[in-house]
Amino acid sequence: MLRVPLVVPFMERDEASATLAYLAKLKDGWLMVDSGYNDQSAFDLLRSQLEALGIPLQDLRWLLITHYHPDHSGLAQRIKEASGARVIIHQDDWEILQHAVSQAQTWTLDGLVEWARSLGVPPSELDEFYRTGTFGRMLFPRGLEPDLILQGDENVIPGEDHLRMILTPGHSPGHVCLYDESRKMLFSGDHVLVEITPHISPSHLTSYNQLGQYLDALRKVRPLDVQMVLPAHERPFTHLAQRVDEILEHHRQRLAEVIAGLSSGPSTPWALASSVHWDVGPWEDMVATNRLLAVRETLAHLQFLESNGQVVSEEQDQVRLYRLNPSPARGGCSNT
Ligand SMILES: [Zn+2]
């Protein structure tokens, strides 16, 4: 058996919110890729799926967390305790996750309101920003100590040189994909999904120009010899290069929209987000959470354009205003 998708749904158990965890066969035992939210019913379901497959928990040797988000990391500590599996995460995501793991009460909130204000978020919506900052805290793993903290661009699973963990930042700073070179499979986490365009949502906790990192990381996986992509949501698919091109095109269009939005003058990320097209529907009808995601996505595109010199920004009264660069550097106007 090469790989087994385990569906770890959460709450409503609808397909879209489910995390797909996978098993990869090792010389001795199994490697699990991702888990699910830290939730008793999710854990029970995972255990019963393993039982149905005839795989005892004790046969799990490693658990790779592709990125720190709770739908991927949440069950790590329960799995580790029950199985003895060693947990792997990249340093750049562990730096964020360890605050949640240590139950620091304010880690998501320090600096949040100032940051939101700087985006031009109106006072009436700041409460919602604050609320999302506290959401999901209980769904992270508790007391987790990783056993292998990855550094740098590429690592292999110890003793399994064909299982390459490739750093693919963007969706999170330390996101990794697992490439099974001998079986030509890519466990893509949330880096490449078949229909959803992964959120590139900078926050006060993440680094500058995540979109630039993400586009580079898409180009990094595109040439891999892959017959099957095994993403953490939706469903497996085969057309990696084509899907990467579609996502690159999506961002190219969004960048053009942001540039067009700035043609009428300087703008905050918030004001700009309200003027571009979003798949979830018109801005006025959007629920607050989606507006927050939209403004963060817009910021990702602004930072990308700023980093290549097409856009400049300055702070006025603690709000960051972006405008088109009247004299952009030559050659800096493409994301290809
Ligand atoms: Zn996810």
Residues whose N, C-alpha, C, O or C-beta is under 5 A from the ligand:
A	BS01	ZN	D71 D190
